[in-house]
Amino acid sequence: MANFRARIWRIVSLLRNFLLLIGAVGIAAEPLPAGWQQRSFVGHTQYRLEQQQGREVILAHSQGTASMLYKEQSIDLRSTPVVRWRWKVAAVYGRFNEREKSGDDYPARFYVVCKTGPLPWQTLALNYVWSSNGLVGERWPNAYTSKAMMIVLRAGAAQVGQWQWEQRNLRADFKQAFGVDVNHLDGYAIMVDGDNTGSTGTAWFGDISFSAN
């Protein structure tokens, strides 16, 4: 029951623009980029800055934990609908069903969230994931809420240990996922979690940017 409640609060927090979480603990054991904040849901995923190939990136390491590094930022998708970032994972997880609550863990996630009204549940989220068992291009509603769509951009172990660049048109993805036109974001986040499956994961994220095309 305690774990179930923790997971529910995790989704509530995401869908409230990462700002509210009952019982959550903010941590910052290592220096983080300006404007980023951390929230712990189950234990503490470790986030810290690293230099790789002369560029600053964020390392995330989870040992059966789940905490999010988020950035509250208003972004006009009418002028800058395209997001780019790069990421790398050290390994993928075991044979878990990621569409069920018991398997809702990923070696790397990148979230974007939009408020659609003043109430907590009036939000939509896209959750781009590096899947352990899915197929690239697959998508499904999050195991805890239909307001968050999971979208598989990378899958399996073939590209483990290699930097991968991503580029997505967020307006197009929101339209496809929810059938609505979204003109702004209220925040975005990165995450490595392993609390449901007891998994250990390490990932790196860098060069997040928004542009016209």
N, C-alpha and C positions, 0 to 999 in steps of 0.2 A: 504493500500500500504506500509506504514512504517513497519508494522509487517511482511509482506511478504518479504521485503528486508532484514530485520533482520534475518529471517529464512534462506534465501539464503546465506547470509554471514556466518551463522553458519555452513552450509554444506561445503562451500568453505574452511573455517578455518580447519575443521576436515580433509578434503582431502588434505590439505597442511601440514600435520604432526603437526597440532595444533599450527603452528608458526605464521601464518599471518591472521589477521582479521582487515579489515578496520573499524575504529571506536570502536574497542573493548577496554575495560578498564581492566588492570590487577589489582587485589586487593589481599590483604593478611592481613585481619583484625585480624586474629588469627595465632599463630605459626603453620607452616605446616611442614611436613616431608622434609628432605633435598632432593633437586632435583625436587620438585614439584612446578608447577606454576599454577596460576588461570587466566582464561579469562572469562569475562562477555559478554553475548550476549543480554539478555533481563533481566535487573535487576541483582541482586547479590544473587545467591545461597550461603548460608553460609557453610563454611568448617572449621572444627577445630579438633584438636586432643583430644581424650578422652582415659581414662583408663577403660577398662571393663574386669572383671575377670583376672586382673593382666596383661593384654595385651594392647598395644597401638593400637588404631583404629582411623579411620577418620569418623567423623560425618558430614553428608551433610543434609542441610535443605533448602527447596525451598518453597516460598510462591508466586506462580505464576511467578517464575523467571526461568532463564536458564543461568547458568554459569558452566564451566567445570574445573576440576582440572586435569592437565595433566603432564606427565613426558616424556621428550625427552630422549630416550635411544635406542641405537642400540643393538639388540638382535639377535644372530645367531640361527635360528630355526633348522638348520641342527644338532646342538649339543644339543640345549635346546628347543625342540618343544612343551613341555607341560607347560601350565600355571595353577596355582592354586591360589585361593583366597577364602575368605569367606565374606558373606554379610548378612545384615538383614534389613528389612523394618518395619516401624511402622504401615503402612497401605497401601492399594492399592487405586487406583483412581476409578472414576465412570465409567459409561457405555459409553466409547468413542471408536471410531473406530481408532485404533492405526495405521492402514495402510493408513490413509488419513492424509494430512497435518494438518487438524484441530484437530486431535487426537494424534499427534506425541509427546506424553509425557509419561514418565515412572517413577515409584517410585525409580528405580535404574537401572543404565547402567554401563557396563564395556566395553570400546573400545580397540581395537588394530588396528594399522594402519601400512601399508607398502607402501613405494614409489616404483613405477614400472618404473619410468622414471623421467627426469628433469622437466617436465611441471606440472603445478598445478593439472591438472585433471588426471595425470598418477599416481594414488594411488588407493589402495583398503583398505577397512575397514570392520572388523567384529564388530558387535555391540550386545553384549550379554545383554539381558534385563530381568528384573523381570516385567512381563506383568500383567496388571490389568484384561484384558479380553481375552487374547489368551490362547493357549494350549501349554503345555510343548512339545518341539520338533518342533513346527511350526517355519517357517522362511519365510521372505519376503524382497524384496528390500525396502530400506528406502524410505519414501514418497517423498523425494526431490532428490534422486540420486540412480541410480542402482549400483554405485560404493561402496555402503555401504549395507551390508546384516544384517538384524535384525534376531537374533536367540533367541528364548524364552527358558530360562533355568528354570525359576520359574514362576508360574502363579497363580493369585487369592490370596485369603486371608487365605488359610488353614495354611500356615507357617509363617504368619505375627508375628513379635516379636521373631522369633527364628533364631539363626545363622544357615546359610546353607553354606556348603563347595561346591566349584565347581572345576572341573578339566577338561580341554579341550586340545586336541591335535590340535594346531593351524595350522600346515601344512595340516592336514586332513580336518579341517574346511574350510580353504581357498580353498583347492582343490574341495571340495564339493560345496562351494558357487559360485566359479568363474571359476572352471575348469583349474586352473593354479597351478604350483608349486611355492610356496613362501618360500624363504630361510632366510628371515630376517624381523625384525620389526624395525620401526623407532621411535615408541612411543606408549604409552597407556594412558588411561584416565579413570576417574570415573565421574559420573554425576547423579544428581537428577534434573529434570526439570518439570515445570508445566505452562509454559508461554502460550501454545496454548489453554489449557483448563481451566486455572485459578485455577489449583489444588495446594494443599499444600502437600508436601511429605517430609519424613525424612528417611534416610537410613544410615547404617554404613558399612564401608569396612575395611578389614584388611588382613594381611598375604599374600600379593601378591608375588608370586615367580615363577621362571622359572626353569625347570629341564629337564633332558634327558628322564625321564619316570615317 
